[in-house]
């Protein structure tokens, strides 16, 4: 297990101590539980790929021709 040192204001430390005592656990165990629950609530850290990050944008552009390759006018001068 890794060690993480944190500084708490007196008021917050008091609330943390009270809750840990009521639940019969150490402050460290309570903080670990709260961090674990908070991270689970947030969901995954974020998309792993560009495709995942932009998946909601697929098909959002509806103006213009559907397939440029089917219209010879759009291919004029291509490859020159």
C-alpha positions in Angstrom: 0.0 0.0 0.0 1.3 3.5 -0.8 1.4 6.3 1.8 -0.2 9.6 1.0 0.2 12.5 3.4 -2.6 15.1 3.5 -3.3 18.3 5.4 -6.9 19.0 6.6 -8.3 22.1 8.2 -9.2 21.6 11.9 -12.9 21.7 11.2 -12.7 19.0 8.5 -10.4 16.8 10.6 -12.9 17.0 13.4 -15.8 15.9 11.2 -13.6 13.1 9.8 -12.7 12.0 13.3 -16.3 12.0 14.4 -17.5 10.0 11.4 -14.7 7.5 11.7 -15.5 7.0 15.4 -19.2 6.5 14.7 -18.4 3.9 12.1 -15.8 2.2 14.2 -13.0 2.6 11.7 -9.7 4.6 11.4 -9.7 7.9 9.6 -7.4 6.4 7.0 -9.8 3.6 6.3 -12.7 6.1 6.1 -10.8 8.4 3.7 -9.9 5.4 1.5 -13.5 4.3 1.3 -14.7 7.9 0.5 -12.1 8.3 -2.2 -13.0 4.9 -3.7 -16.7 5.8 -3.7 -16.0 9.2 -5.2 -13.9 7.8 -8.0 -16.5 5.1 -8.8 -19.2 7.8 -9.0 -17.2 9.8 -11.5 -16.8 6.7 -13.8 -13.8 6.0 -15.9 -11.0 8.5 -16.1 -11.8 9.3 -19.8 -11.7 8.0 -23.3 -8.7 5.8 -24.1 -8.6 6.7 -27.8 -9.4 9.6 -30.1 -12.2 7.6 -31.6 -13.8 7.1 -28.2 -13.4 10.8 -27.4 -15.1 11.9 -30.6 -17.7 9.0 -31.0 -20.6 11.4 -30.2 -19.6 13.6 -33.2 -19.9 10.9 -35.8 -22.6 11.9 -38.3 -23.1 15.4 -36.8 -22.2 17.1 -40.1 -25.1 16.8 -42.5 -24.4 19.6 -45.0 -22.6 18.8 -48.2 -22.4 15.8 -50.4 -22.6 12.4 -48.6 -19.7 10.9 -50.5 -17.2 13.1 -52.3 -15.9 10.1 -54.3 -19.1 9.6 -56.1 -19.2 13.1 -57.6 -16.5 13.7 -60.3 -16.7 17.5 -59.8 -15.3 17.1 -56.3 -12.4 15.0 -57.7 -11.4 17.6 -60.3 -7.6 18.3 -59.9 -7.1 15.5 -57.3 -3.7 13.9 -57.5 -2.1 16.6 -59.7 
